[in-house]
Amino acid sequence: MLISMHNLIFQVKKALCRVAFFVLFPIATMGQNTYIADVEDFLVDMLVISNKYVSPAAEAAVYQSTGSWYSSAKSLDLFEVDVSLHVNALPISNDQKSFTVRDTDFISLKIRDATSAEVPTALGDDTDVFYDFLLNGEAYELQTFEGAKQQVFYYPYLQGSIGLWKQTELTLQYVPEVKIDASGYKTFGGAIKHNLSQYWLGSDTDNTAVQVAVQIAYSLFDSKIFFDDFEISATDPEQPALAVINSLAVDADAVTLQFIASKRYRKFEFVGAFAMSANQFDYTMGGQGDFFLSLLNEAFTALEDTSRMLRGNIGVNYHINNLYLASNITIGRFVNTNFSIHYKL
């Protein structure tokens, strides 16, 4: 998700135009003519940081919301129902927890007591890195964003599928917000799967035959990650903080196309898939300080771009009559593991 400096400046200026007349214009007319330019430079620098800060959390959201829309390439019989309880487990590796910043990356921010530093992503840990900057000649400081400090993100949800005509299957997924540690998740979506192997197997009902299917899914996955408060404040302790930020909300809309193959051997069923997703992300910082939070979240539209991801999935199911246990691993930049228990009605 590479954003050019020109696009960042354009988006920041557009955000400032929406509030300048009501908020910044009165300030500028009082003789503080450099204020708007300083705020623009500060927001451009914030987006340079935020781009690398939010990207891993956004990708993690897609991996969790698109990893297990299926359990087999074989379709359910007409009006047969499969209900299942799932748990996702997504571990965070060290290279997804931090990134490097340098003074040369910024217009107005200066890294305190250094020219470069390793700082957390939204999936990372604590930090003691500070930035210094000026607004209209006044000295301000910003502690860099901290992460959620979780080694593994867990996400439980319910799913239901029903067999339709022509070996087609409809799957629905809906979970109201659930809280796990300091994070919250909610999701909604649906998928249509169509069995392709029927066109060369014909009426063959042999359960051991290789099954092939195609599936398209839409998912809306909202996640909110909380972290310790950090302030945008003057170095003068007598002045109040401009903003206090304590959360990041990522809304991920994903459309996923998957090609699935499965093979039954006795009670075991081996499953593999190749998935392609087109994703749209919306980001919102939460906390206190309406003015600067509004500016920052308006400027975040520069990061809300469509991205594409490719990944593979492998899994194995164990069948016991109408009940079966399923596991699925999504392999890519993240490794998301899904465990589920299914019952066919």
Contacts in CASP RR format, 6 or more apart in sequence:
PFRMAT RR
TARGET T0000
AUTHOR 0000-0000-0000
METHOD contacts of the structure
MODEL  1
MLISMHNLIFQVKKALCRVAFFVLFPIATMGQNTYIADVEDFLVDMLVIS
NKYVSPAAEAAVYQSTGSWYSSAKSLDLFEVDVSLHVNALPISNDQKSFT
VRDTDFISLKIRDATSAEVPTALGDDTDVFYDFLLNGEAYELQTFEGAKQ
QVFYYPYLQGSIGLWKQTELTLQYVPEVKIDASGYKTFGGAIKHNLSQYW
LGSDTDNTAVQVAVQIAYSLFDSKIFFDDFEISATDPEQPALAVINSLAV
DADAVTLQFIASKRYRKFEFVGAFAMSANQFDYTMGGQGDFFLSLLNEAF
TALEDTSRMLRGNIGVNYHINNLYLASNITIGRFVNTNFSIHYKL
1 51 0 8 1.000
1 55 0 8 1.000
1 303 0 8 1.000
1 305 0 8 1.000
1 307 0 8 1.000
3 47 0 8 1.000
3 51 0 8 1.000
3 302 0 8 1.000
3 303 0 8 1.000
3 305 0 8 1.000
5 44 0 8 1.000
7 302 0 8 1.000
8 44 0 8 1.000
8 47 0 8 1.000
8 48 0 8 1.000
8 302 0 8 1.000
9 40 0 8 1.000
9 44 0 8 1.000
10 302 0 8 1.000
11 47 0 8 1.000
11 299 0 8 1.000
11 301 0 8 1.000
11 302 0 8 1.000
12 40 0 8 1.000
12 43 0 8 1.000
12 44 0 8 1.000
12 47 0 8 1.000
12 299 0 8 1.000
12 302 0 8 1.000
13 40 0 8 1.000
14 298 0 8 1.000
14 301 0 8 1.000
15 43 0 8 1.000
15 295 0 8 1.000
15 298 0 8 1.000
15 299 0 8 1.000
15 301 0 8 1.000
16 24 0 8 1.000
16 36 0 8 1.000
16 39 0 8 1.000
16 40 0 8 1.000
16 43 0 8 1.000
16 295 0 8 1.000
18 298 0 8 1.000
19 291 0 8 1.000
19 294 0 8 1.000
19 295 0 8 1.000
19 298 0 8 1.000
20 36 0 8 1.000
23 291 0 8 1.000
24 35 0 8 1.000
24 36 0 8 1.000
24 39 0 8 1.000
27 35 0 8 1.000
28 35 0 8 1.000
28 36 0 8 1.000
32 136 0 8 1.000
34 136 0 8 1.000
34 137 0 8 1.000
35 135 0 8 1.000
35 136 0 8 1.000
38 108 0 8 1.000
38 133 0 8 1.000
38 134 0 8 1.000
38 135 0 8 1.000
38 136 0 8 1.000
38 137 0 8 1.000
39 135 0 8 1.000
39 295 0 8 1.000
41 107 0 8 1.000
41 108 0 8 1.000
42 108 0 8 1.000
42 109 0 8 1.000
42 133 0 8 1.000
42 135 0 8 1.000
43 295 0 8 1.000
43 296 0 8 1.000
43 299 0 8 1.000
44 107 0 8 1.000
45 105 0 8 1.000
45 106 0 8 1.000
45 107 0 8 1.000
45 108 0 8 1.000
45 109 0 8 1.000
45 131 0 8 1.000
45 133 0 8 1.000
46 296 0 8 1.000
46 299 0 8 1.000
47 299 0 8 1.000
47 300 0 8 1.000
47 302 0 8 1.000
47 303 0 8 1.000
48 105 0 8 1.000
48 106 0 8 1.000
49 101 0 8 1.000
49 119 0 8 1.000
49 144 0 8 1.000
49 145 0 8 1.000
50 145 0 8 1.000
50 283 0 8 1.000
50 296 0 8 1.000
50 300 0 8 1.000
50 303 0 8 1.000
51 303 0 8 1.000
52 99 0 8 1.000
52 101 0 8 1.000
52 121 0 8 1.000
53 99 0 8 1.000
53 119 0 8 1.000
53 120 0 8 1.000
53 121 0 8 1.000
53 122 0 8 1.000
53 145 0 8 1.000
54 121 0 8 1.000
54 122 0 8 1.000
54 248 0 8 1.000
54 250 0 8 1.000
54 281 0 8 1.000
54 283 0 8 1.000
54 303 0 8 1.000
55 121 0 8 1.000
56 96 0 8 1.000
56 97 0 8 1.000
56 121 0 8 1.000
56 122 0 8 1.000
56 123 0 8 1.000
57 121 0 8 1.000
57 122 0 8 1.000
57 123 0 8 1.000
57 223 0 8 1.000
57 225 0 8 1.000
57 248 0 8 1.000
57 250 0 8 1.000
58 250 0 8 1.000
58 252 0 8 1.000
58 279 0 8 1.000
58 281 0 8 1.000
58 283 0 8 1.000
58 307 0 8 1.000
59 309 0 8 1.000
59 333 0 8 1.000
59 334 0 8 1.000
60 90 0 8 1.000
60 92 0 8 1.000
60 96 0 8 1.000
60 123 0 8 1.000
60 153 0 8 1.000
60 334 0 8 1.000
61 221 0 8 1.000
61 223 0 8 1.000
61 250 0 8 1.000
61 252 0 8 1.000
61 281 0 8 1.000
62 221 0 8 1.000
62 252 0 8 1.000
62 254 0 8 1.000
62 277 0 8 1.000
62 279 0 8 1.000
62 309 0 8 1.000
63 90 0 8 1.000
63 311 0 8 1.000
63 330 0 8 1.000
63 332 0 8 1.000
63 333 0 8 1.000
63 334 0 8 1.000
63 336 0 8 1.000
64 88 0 8 1.000
64 90 0 8 1.000
64 153 0 8 1.000
64 155 0 8 1.000
64 185 0 8 1.000
64 221 0 8 1.000
64 223 0 8 1.000
64 336 0 8 1.000
65 187 0 8 1.000
65 219 0 8 1.000
65 220 0 8 1.000
65 221 0 8 1.000
65 252 0 8 1.000
65 254 0 8 1.000
66 217 0 8 1.000
66 219 0 8 1.000
66 254 0 8 1.000
66 256 0 8 1.000
66 275 0 8 1.000
66 277 0 8 1.000
66 330 0 8 1.000
67 88 0 8 1.000
67 275 0 8 1.000
67 313 0 8 1.000
67 328 0 8 1.000
67 330 0 8 1.000
67 336 0 8 1.000
67 338 0 8 1.000
68 86 0 8 1.000
68 88 0 8 1.000
68 159 0 8 1.000
68 313 0 8 1.000
68 326 0 8 1.000
68 328 0 8 1.000
68 330 0 8 1.000
68 338 0 8 1.000
68 340 0 8 1.000
69 171 0 8 1.000
69 173 0 8 1.000
69 190 0 8 1.000
69 191 0 8 1.000
69 193 0 8 1.000
69 215 0 8 1.000
69 217 0 8 1.000
69 219 0 8 1.000
69 256 0 8 1.000
69 258 0 8 1.000
70 171 0 8 1.000
70 191 0 8 1.000
70 193 0 8 1.000
70 213 0 8 1.000
70 215 0 8 1.000
70 258 0 8 1.000
70 260 0 8 1.000
70 271 0 8 1.000
70 273 0 8 1.000
71 82 0 8 1.000
71 84 0 8 1.000
71 271 0 8 1.000
71 317 0 8 1.000
71 324 0 8 1.000
71 326 0 8 1.000
71 328 0 8 1.000
71 340 0 8 1.000
71 342 0 8 1.000
72 211 0 8 1.000
72 260 0 8 1.000
72 262 0 8 1.000
72 269 0 8 1.000
72 271 0 8 1.000
72 317 0 8 1.000
73 195 0 8 1.000
73 197 0 8 1.000
73 211 0 8 1.000
73 212 0 8 1.000
73 213 0 8 1.000
73 260 0 8 1.000
73 261 0 8 1.000
73 262 0 8 1.000
73 271 0 8 1.000
74 195 0 8 1.000
74 207 0 8 1.000
74 211 0 8 1.000
74 213 0 8 1.000
74 262 0 8 1.000
74 264 0 8 1.000
75 163 0 8 1.000
75 167 0 8 1.000
75 168 0 8 1.000
75 169 0 8 1.000
75 193 0 8 1.000
75 194 0 8 1.000
75 195 0 8 1.000
75 213 0 8 1.000
76 82 0 8 1.000
76 161 0 8 1.000
76 162 0 8 1.000
76 163 0 8 1.000
76 169 0 8 1.000
76 344 0 8 1.000
77 163 0 8 1.000
78 163 0 8 1.000
78 164 0 8 1.000
78 165 0 8 1.000
79 162 0 8 1.000
79 163 0 8 1.000
79 164 0 8 1.000
80 162 0 8 1.000
80 163 0 8 1.000
80 344 0 8 1.000
80 345 0 8 1.000
81 160 0 8 1.000
81 161 0 8 1.000
81 162 0 8 1.000
81 163 0 8 1.000
81 344 0 8 1.000
81 345 0 8 1.000
82 160 0 8 1.000
82 161 0 8 1.000
82 162 0 8 1.000
82 342 0 8 1.000
82 343 0 8 1.000
82 344 0 8 1.000
82 345 0 8 1.000
83 158 0 8 1.000
83 159 0 8 1.000
83 160 0 8 1.000
83 342 0 8 1.000
83 343 0 8 1.000
83 345 0 8 1.000
84 158 0 8 1.000
84 159 0 8 1.000
84 160 0 8 1.000
84 161 0 8 1.000
84 326 0 8 1.000
84 340 0 8 1.000
84 341 0 8 1.000
84 342 0 8 1.000
84 343 0 8 1.000
85 156 0 8 1.000
85 158 0 8 1.000
85 159 0 8 1.000
85 340 0 8 1.000
85 341 0 8 1.000
86 156 0 8 1.000
86 157 0 8 1.000
86 158 0 8 1.000
86 159 0 8 1.000
86 338 0 8 1.000
86 339 0 8 1.000
86 340 0 8 1.000
87 154 0 8 1.000
87 155 0 8 1.000
87 156 0 8 1.000
87 338 0 8 1.000
87 339 0 8 1.000
87 340 0 8 1.000
88 153 0 8 1.000
88 154 0 8 1.000
88 155 0 8 1.000
88 156 0 8 1.000
88 157 0 8 1.000
88 336 0 8 1.000
88 337 0 8 1.000
88 338 0 8 1.000
89 152 0 8 1.000
89 153 0 8 1.000
89 154 0 8 1.000
89 336 0 8 1.000
89 337 0 8 1.000
89 338 0 8 1.000
89 339 0 8 1.000
90 152 0 8 1.000
90 153 0 8 1.000
90 154 0 8 1.000
90 155 0 8 1.000
90 334 0 8 1.000
90 335 0 8 1.000
90 336 0 8 1.000
90 337 0 8 1.000
91 151 0 8 1.000
91 152 0 8 1.000
91 335 0 8 1.000
92 123 0 8 1.000
92 124 0 8 1.000
92 150 0 8 1.000
92 151 0 8 1.000
92 152 0 8 1.000
92 153 0 8 1.000
96 121 0 8 1.000
96 123 0 8 1.000
96 124 0 8 1.000
96 333 0 8 1.000
96 334 0 8 1.000
97 120 0 8 1.000
97 121 0 8 1.000
97 123 0 8 1.000
97 124 0 8 1.000
97 125 0 8 1.000
98 118 0 8 1.000
98 119 0 8 1.000
98 120 0 8 1.000
98 121 0 8 1.000
98 124 0 8 1.000
99 118 0 8 1.000
99 119 0 8 1.000
99 121 0 8 1.000
100 116 0 8 1.000
100 117 0 8 1.000
100 118 0 8 1.000
100 119 0 8 1.000
101 111 0 8 1.000
101 116 0 8 1.000
101 117 0 8 1.000
101 119 0 8 1.000
101 129 0 8 1.000
101 144 0 8 1.000
102 111 0 8 1.000
102 115 0 8 1.000
102 116 0 8 1.000
103 109 0 8 1.000
103 110 0 8 1.000
103 111 0 8 1.000
103 115 0 8 1.000
103 116 0 8 1.000
106 131 0 8 1.000
108 133 0 8 1.000
108 134 0 8 1.000
109 131 0 8 1.000
109 132 0 8 1.000
109 133 0 8 1.000
109 142 0 8 1.000
110 131 0 8 1.000
110 132 0 8 1.000
110 133 0 8 1.000
111 117 0 8 1.000
111 129 0 8 1.000
111 130 0 8 1.000
111 131 0 8 1.000
112 129 0 8 1.000
112 130 0 8 1.000
112 131 0 8 1.000
112 132 0 8 1.000
112 141 0 8 1.000
114 129 0 8 1.000
117 129 0 8 1.000
117 144 0 8 1.000
119 127 0 8 1.000
119 129 0 8 1.000
119 144 0 8 1.000
119 145 0 8 1.000
120 126 0 8 1.000
120 127 0 8 1.000
120 144 0 8 1.000
120 145 0 8 1.000
120 146 0 8 1.000
120 147 0 8 1.000
121 147 0 8 1.000
122 145 0 8 1.000
122 147 0 8 1.000
122 148 0 8 1.000
122 225 0 8 1.000
122 227 0 8 1.000
122 248 0 8 1.000
123 147 0 8 1.000
123 148 0 8 1.000
123 150 0 8 1.000
123 225 0 8 1.000
124 146 0 8 1.000
124 147 0 8 1.000
124 148 0 8 1.000
124 149 0 8 1.000
125 146 0 8 1.000
125 147 0 8 1.000
125 149 0 8 1.000
126 146 0 8 1.000
126 147 0 8 1.000
126 149 0 8 1.000
126 228 0 8 1.000
127 143 0 8 1.000
127 144 0 8 1.000
127 145 0 8 1.000
127 146 0 8 1.000
128 143 0 8 1.000
129 143 0 8 1.000
129 144 0 8 1.000
130 141 0 8 1.000
130 142 0 8 1.000
130 143 0 8 1.000
130 144 0 8 1.000
131 141 0 8 1.000
131 142 0 8 1.000
131 143 0 8 1.000
131 144 0 8 1.000
132 139 0 8 1.000
132 140 0 8 1.000
132 141 0 8 1.000
132 235 0 8 1.000
133 139 0 8 1.000
133 140 0 8 1.000
133 141 0 8 1.000
133 142 0 8 1.000
134 140 0 8 1.000
138 234 0 8 1.000
138 236 0 8 1.000
139 234 0 8 1.000
139 235 0 8 1.000
139 236 0 8 1.000
140 232 0 8 1.000
140 233 0 8 1.000
140 234 0 8 1.000
140 235 0 8 1.000
140 242 0 8 1.000
141 233 0 8 1.000
141 234 0 8 1.000
141 235 0 8 1.000
142 230 0 8 1.000
142 231 0 8 1.000
142 232 0 8 1.000
142 233 0 8 1.000
143 230 0 8 1.000
143 231 0 8 1.000
144 230 0 8 1.000
145 227 0 8 1.000
145 230 0 8 1.000
145 245 0 8 1.000
145 248 0 8 1.000
146 227 0 8 1.000
146 228 0 8 1.000
146 230 0 8 1.000
147 225 0 8 1.000
147 227 0 8 1.000
148 182 0 8 1.000
148 183 0 8 1.000
148 225 0 8 1.000
148 226 0 8 1.000
148 227 0 8 1.000
149 227 0 8 1.000
150 181 0 8 1.000
150 182 0 8 1.000
150 183 0 8 1.000
153 180 0 8 1.000
153 183 0 8 1.000
154 180 0 8 1.000
155 178 0 8 1.000
155 180 0 8 1.000
155 185 0 8 1.000
156 175 0 8 1.000
156 178 0 8 1.000
157 173 0 8 1.000
157 175 0 8 1.000
157 187 0 8 1.000
158 173 0 8 1.000
158 174 0 8 1.000
158 175 0 8 1.000
159 171 0 8 1.000
159 172 0 8 1.000
159 173 0 8 1.000
159 340 0 8 1.000
160 171 0 8 1.000
160 172 0 8 1.000
160 173 0 8 1.000
161 169 0 8 1.000
161 170 0 8 1.000
161 171 0 8 1.000
161 172 0 8 1.000
162 169 0 8 1.000
162 170 0 8 1.000
163 169 0 8 1.000
163 170 0 8 1.000
164 170 0 8 1.000
166 194 0 8 1.000
167 194 0 8 1.000
167 195 0 8 1.000
167 198 0 8 1.000
168 192 0 8 1.000
168 193 0 8 1.000
168 194 0 8 1.000
168 195 0 8 1.000
169 192 0 8 1.000
169 193 0 8 1.000
169 194 0 8 1.000
169 195 0 8 1.000
170 190 0 8 1.000
170 191 0 8 1.000
170 192 0 8 1.000
171 190 0 8 1.000
171 191 0 8 1.000
171 192 0 8 1.000
171 193 0 8 1.000
171 217 0 8 1.000
172 189 0 8 1.000
172 190 0 8 1.000
173 187 0 8 1.000
173 188 0 8 1.000
173 189 0 8 1.000
173 190 0 8 1.000
173 191 0 8 1.000
173 219 0 8 1.000
174 187 0 8 1.000
174 188 0 8 1.000
174 189 0 8 1.000
175 185 0 8 1.000
175 186 0 8 1.000
175 187 0 8 1.000
175 188 0 8 1.000
176 186 0 8 1.000
177 184 0 8 1.000
177 185 0 8 1.000
177 186 0 8 1.000
177 222 0 8 1.000
178 184 0 8 1.000
178 185 0 8 1.000
178 186 0 8 1.000
182 225 0 8 1.000
182 226 0 8 1.000
182 227 0 8 1.000
183 223 0 8 1.000
183 224 0 8 1.000
183 225 0 8 1.000
183 226 0 8 1.000
184 223 0 8 1.000
184 224 0 8 1.000
184 225 0 8 1.000
185 221 0 8 1.000
185 222 0 8 1.000
185 223 0 8 1.000
185 224 0 8 1.000
186 221 0 8 1.000
186 222 0 8 1.000
187 219 0 8 1.000
187 220 0 8 1.000
187 221 0 8 1.000
187 222 0 8 1.000
188 219 0 8 1.000
188 220 0 8 1.000
189 217 0 8 1.000
189 218 0 8 1.000
189 219 0 8 1.000
189 220 0 8 1.000
190 217 0 8 1.000
190 218 0 8 1.000
190 219 0 8 1.000
191 215 0 8 1.000
191 216 0 8 1.000
191 217 0 8 1.000
191 218 0 8 1.000
191 256 0 8 1.000
192 215 0 8 1.000
192 216 0 8 1.000
192 217 0 8 1.000
193 213 0 8 1.000
193 214 0 8 1.000
193 215 0 8 1.000
193 260 0 8 1.000
194 213 0 8 1.000
194 214 0 8 1.000
194 215 0 8 1.000
195 211 0 8 1.000
195 212 0 8 1.000
195 213 0 8 1.000
196 212 0 8 1.000
196 213 0 8 1.000
196 214 0 8 1.000
197 209 0 8 1.000
197 210 0 8 1.000
197 211 0 8 1.000
197 212 0 8 1.000
197 213 0 8 1.000
201 209 0 8 1.000
207 264 0 8 1.000
208 263 0 8 1.000
208 264 0 8 1.000
208 265 0 8 1.000
210 261 0 8 1.000
210 262 0 8 1.000
210 263 0 8 1.000
211 261 0 8 1.000
211 262 0 8 1.000
211 263 0 8 1.000
212 259 0 8 1.000
212 260 0 8 1.000
212 261 0 8 1.000
213 259 0 8 1.000
213 260 0 8 1.000
213 261 0 8 1.000
214 257 0 8 1.000
214 258 0 8 1.000
214 259 0 8 1.000
214 260 0 8 1.000
215 256 0 8 1.000
215 257 0 8 1.000
215 258 0 8 1.000
215 260 0 8 1.000
216 255 0 8 1.000
216 256 0 8 1.000
216 257 0 8 1.000
216 258 0 8 1.000
217 254 0 8 1.000
217 255 0 8 1.000
217 256 0 8 1.000
217 258 0 8 1.000
218 253 0 8 1.000
218 254 0 8 1.000
218 255 0 8 1.000
218 256 0 8 1.000
219 252 0 8 1.000
219 253 0 8 1.000
219 254 0 8 1.000
219 256 0 8 1.000
220 251 0 8 1.000
220 252 0 8 1.000
220 253 0 8 1.000
221 251 0 8 1.000
221 252 0 8 1.000
221 254 0 8 1.000
222 249 0 8 1.000
222 250 0 8 1.000
222 251 0 8 1.000
222 252 0 8 1.000
223 249 0 8 1.000
223 250 0 8 1.000
223 252 0 8 1.000
224 247 0 8 1.000
224 248 0 8 1.000
224 249 0 8 1.000
224 250 0 8 1.000
225 247 0 8 1.000
225 248 0 8 1.000
225 249 0 8 1.000
225 250 0 8 1.000
226 246 0 8 1.000
226 247 0 8 1.000
227 246 0 8 1.000
227 247 0 8 1.000
227 248 0 8 1.000
228 246 0 8 1.000
229 244 0 8 1.000
229 245 0 8 1.000
229 246 0 8 1.000
229 287 0 8 1.000
230 244 0 8 1.000
230 245 0 8 1.000
230 246 0 8 1.000
231 241 0 8 1.000
231 242 0 8 1.000
231 243 0 8 1.000
231 244 0 8 1.000
231 245 0 8 1.000
232 241 0 8 1.000
232 242 0 8 1.000
232 243 0 8 1.000
232 244 0 8 1.000
232 245 0 8 1.000
232 292 0 8 1.000
233 239 0 8 1.000
233 240 0 8 1.000
233 241 0 8 1.000
233 242 0 8 1.000
234 242 0 8 1.000
241 288 0 8 1.000
241 289 0 8 1.000
242 289 0 8 1.000
242 291 0 8 1.000
242 292 0 8 1.000
243 287 0 8 1.000
243 288 0 8 1.000
243 289 0 8 1.000
243 291 0 8 1.000
243 292 0 8 1.000
243 293 0 8 1.000
243 296 0 8 1.000
244 287 0 8 1.000
244 288 0 8 1.000
244 289 0 8 1.000
245 285 0 8 1.000
245 286 0 8 1.000
245 287 0 8 1.000
245 293 0 8 1.000
246 286 0 8 1.000
246 287 0 8 1.000
247 285 0 8 1.000
247 286 0 8 1.000
247 287 0 8 1.000
248 283 0 8 1.000
248 284 0 8 1.000
248 285 0 8 1.000
248 286 0 8 1.000
249 283 0 8 1.000
249 284 0 8 1.000
249 285 0 8 1.000
249 286 0 8 1.000
250 281 0 8 1.000
250 282 0 8 1.000
250 283 0 8 1.000
251 281 0 8 1.000
251 282 0 8 1.000
251 283 0 8 1.000
251 284 0 8 1.000
252 279 0 8 1.000
252 280 0 8 1.000
252 281 0 8 1.000
253 279 0 8 1.000
253 280 0 8 1.000
253 281 0 8 1.000
254 277 0 8 1.000
254 278 0 8 1.000
254 279 0 8 1.000
254 280 0 8 1.000
255 277 0 8 1.000
255 278 0 8 1.000
255 279 0 8 1.000
256 275 0 8 1.000
256 276 0 8 1.000
256 277 0 8 1.000
257 275 0 8 1.000
257 276 0 8 1.000
257 277 0 8 1.000
258 273 0 8 1.000
258 274 0 8 1.000
258 275 0 8 1.000
258 276 0 8 1.000
258 313 0 8 1.000
259 273 0 8 1.000
259 274 0 8 1.000
260 271 0 8 1.000
260 272 0 8 1.000
260 273 0 8 1.000
261 271 0 8 1.000
261 272 0 8 1.000
261 273 0 8 1.000
262 269 0 8 1.000
262 270 0 8 1.000
262 271 0 8 1.000
262 272 0 8 1.000
263 269 0 8 1.000
263 270 0 8 1.000
264 319 0 8 1.000
267 318 0 8 1.000
267 319 0 8 1.000
267 320 0 8 1.000
268 316 0 8 1.000
268 317 0 8 1.000
268 318 0 8 1.000
268 319 0 8 1.000
269 316 0 8 1.000
269 317 0 8 1.000
269 318 0 8 1.000
269 319 0 8 1.000
269 324 0 8 1.000
270 315 0 8 1.000
270 316 0 8 1.000
271 313 0 8 1.000
271 314 0 8 1.000
271 315 0 8 1.000
271 316 0 8 1.000
271 317 0 8 1.000
271 328 0 8 1.000
272 312 0 8 1.000
272 313 0 8 1.000
272 314 0 8 1.000
272 315 0 8 1.000
273 312 0 8 1.000
273 313 0 8 1.000
273 314 0 8 1.000
274 310 0 8 1.000
274 311 0 8 1.000
274 312 0 8 1.000
274 313 0 8 1.000
275 309 0 8 1.000
275 310 0 8 1.000
275 311 0 8 1.000
275 312 0 8 1.000
275 313 0 8 1.000
275 330 0 8 1.000
276 308 0 8 1.000
276 309 0 8 1.000
276 310 0 8 1.000
277 308 0 8 1.000
277 309 0 8 1.000
277 311 0 8 1.000
278 306 0 8 1.000
278 307 0 8 1.000
278 308 0 8 1.000
279 306 0 8 1.000
279 307 0 8 1.000
279 308 0 8 1.000
279 309 0 8 1.000
280 304 0 8 1.000
280 305 0 8 1.000
280 306 0 8 1.000
281 303 0 8 1.000
281 304 0 8 1.000
281 305 0 8 1.000
281 307 0 8 1.000
282 304 0 8 1.000
283 297 0 8 1.000
283 300 0 8 1.000
283 303 0 8 1.000
283 304 0 8 1.000
284 297 0 8 1.000
284 300 0 8 1.000
285 293 0 8 1.000
285 296 0 8 1.000
285 297 0 8 1.000
285 300 0 8 1.000
286 293 0 8 1.000
287 293 0 8 1.000
309 333 0 8 1.000
311 330 0 8 1.000
311 331 0 8 1.000
311 332 0 8 1.000
311 333 0 8 1.000
312 330 0 8 1.000
312 331 0 8 1.000
312 332 0 8 1.000
313 328 0 8 1.000
313 329 0 8 1.000
313 330 0 8 1.000
313 331 0 8 1.000
314 328 0 8 1.000
314 329 0 8 1.000
314 331 0 8 1.000
315 326 0 8 1.000
315 327 0 8 1.000
315 328 0 8 1.000
315 329 0 8 1.000
316 326 0 8 1.000
316 327 0 8 1.000
317 324 0 8 1.000
317 325 0 8 1.000
317 326 0 8 1.000
317 327 0 8 1.000
318 324 0 8 1.000
318 325 0 8 1.000
318 326 0 8 1.000
322 343 0 8 1.000
322 344 0 8 1.000
322 345 0 8 1.000
323 341 0 8 1.000
323 342 0 8 1.000
323 343 0 8 1.000
323 344 0 8 1.000
324 341 0 8 1.000
324 342 0 8 1.000
324 344 0 8 1.000
325 339 0 8 1.000
325 340 0 8 1.000
325 341 0 8 1.000
325 342 0 8 1.000
326 338 0 8 1.000
326 339 0 8 1.000
326 340 0 8 1.000
326 341 0 8 1.000
326 342 0 8 1.000
327 337 0 8 1.000
327 338 0 8 1.000
327 339 0 8 1.000
327 340 0 8 1.000
328 337 0 8 1.000
328 338 0 8 1.000
328 340 0 8 1.000
329 335 0 8 1.000
329 336 0 8 1.000
329 337 0 8 1.000
329 338 0 8 1.000
330 336 0 8 1.000
330 337 0 8 1.000
330 338 0 8 1.000
END
